[in-house]
Amino acid sequence: MFEEPFRWMEAISTRHSYVREKLGKGQPVIGVPHDEGAVIFGFSPQPGKIFEIYDRIALGGLGHPADVERLRMTLLDMAHAEGFNRSAQDVTIGRLLQFGLAPALKQNFEEVQRAPYLIQMLLAEINQEGEAEFFRINYDGYWEKFKKGTVIAGDSKVTDYLQKEIENTDFASFNLDKALQLALSLWEESRKKNKVEDELESVTEDGSEVDEEAENLPVTLAEAFDRWNLEVAVLNSNTGRKCLYRALSENEISVLKSTVAK
Amino acid sequence: MIENFDQTHNSGDFLELLKRSGYNPQRVLSDLPENKALEIPQGTTVLAFHYKEGIIVAGDRRATAGNAIMYERCDKVIPIDGHSLMAIAGVPATAFEMARILSHNFEYYRRSQLRVMSTEGKVRALSRLLKDNVAMAMQGVGAVSPLFATFDIQQEKSLLYFYDMLGAEFQILTHVATGSGSPMIRGVLEHENLWGSRPLEERSQEEAMSLSIRLLQTAAQFDSATGQARPEDKLYPIIAKITKDGYQFVSDEEMEAIYKSSMKRS
């Protein structure tokens, strides 16, 4: 079936379309710096979006929960075995991706008889110099590094919009509260913009039909806080402890809600 | 690095992960002849007691091998996770390895299972490491007798344990000391607790730290394997506390001030 090159390319192209369609409704995960480290957050209908990987590394994932879980465990195993056998300083996202996850994901994606991973991941790290770094890895193993923050989202228009806004904002000069509030307002802006564009597209393409499921998704922060879970994790380089990761508690999320969701 | 990519089941046990990656600390012992003449650096005096806000854990800095002083800046109080500390007396090579395994064990469990390991689980994990180490201890090359202090977030309670080298654990409600200098200060701790100005568990952080540094100086007076503070070299004992907010070590600057105020009759 795959003996001819164009057939293989066709199969890969179909795989890309299949995975993108499956990831299409994935809710964004945003990671930005602040003056003491990094913050990473995401809204989702079900808990299980933001995780701790190692002392200085946080993970945000979207896609099929079983795939997120499998790759999370792979990263955890690699990070802890490496941290134990060498040192915590040798556990960096760059190494985990370049020599671990990325080649394995690419191989999996190109083996067309195997089911592809339905996943996108955002990783944040405080490097040994105390600076925040952000990484984005795709289902096909392609990964990129960002200094000013980054985003993953099922919809590429949302990703492009938020990435541009993040690049244009100096999050590293704000304290945690300010950086988080600003990033949340960007999330809300992207939802509003996306909703308007979706409505326009659905009208022009098929006359009057509007995707009901998309129609019912929260658009404002107030709606999102009411109907979804917000997960926030902070990497703070000034704690004086070896683990820099801290998930915001329910109380802290409530306070945040009362501040931003008016 | 990627050998576990297809691993689906995970119990959160770091020792399992170590085994999968081929680590086996016992294999080096299989053909090891008994060697009584071997002199290995050993840790010396560590102590811990409950005070008003939690637990104080303190230790001197000297490592010795027989009569020789091998090292004067040994850190015998080691963070294990955000709310746990281990203080070591015995062979540092084994003790540091145990601390590293334990630390990865607790953190790996918490990160993979998305919940903190129970205090009982933590206490047994150290016991298991000590039991696995019995052969090494019996051959005279790896005896370790640690203290383990932790704050249980669910129970909102600080807990302190002492272990013998075979892995038996004993919960301590007041105070404990281990290492070659400990006999010199255990009596003082009991005396302070029973007839001092206040029971140890009612003492403030300042009082608790001051008592710790005095006890370690006392142990060093009588035990050559326990190192004294040397302010001229900025060499002080290690003191840490565990409270509901986690562990915190006393910085060198703070130690200098505590040392100065403690080394005179109050």
Interface residues (C-beta under 8 A of the other chain):
Chain A: F51 E52 I53 Y54 D55 R70 M73 T74 L76 D77 M78 H80 A81 E82 G83 F84 N85 R95 L96 F99 G100 L101 P103 A104 G240 R241 K242 C243
Chain B: M1 I2 N4 F5 Q7 T8 N10 F14 L17 L18 S21 Y23 P79 D81 G82 R100 I101 H104 E107 Y108 R110 R111 S112 L114 G246 Y247 Q248
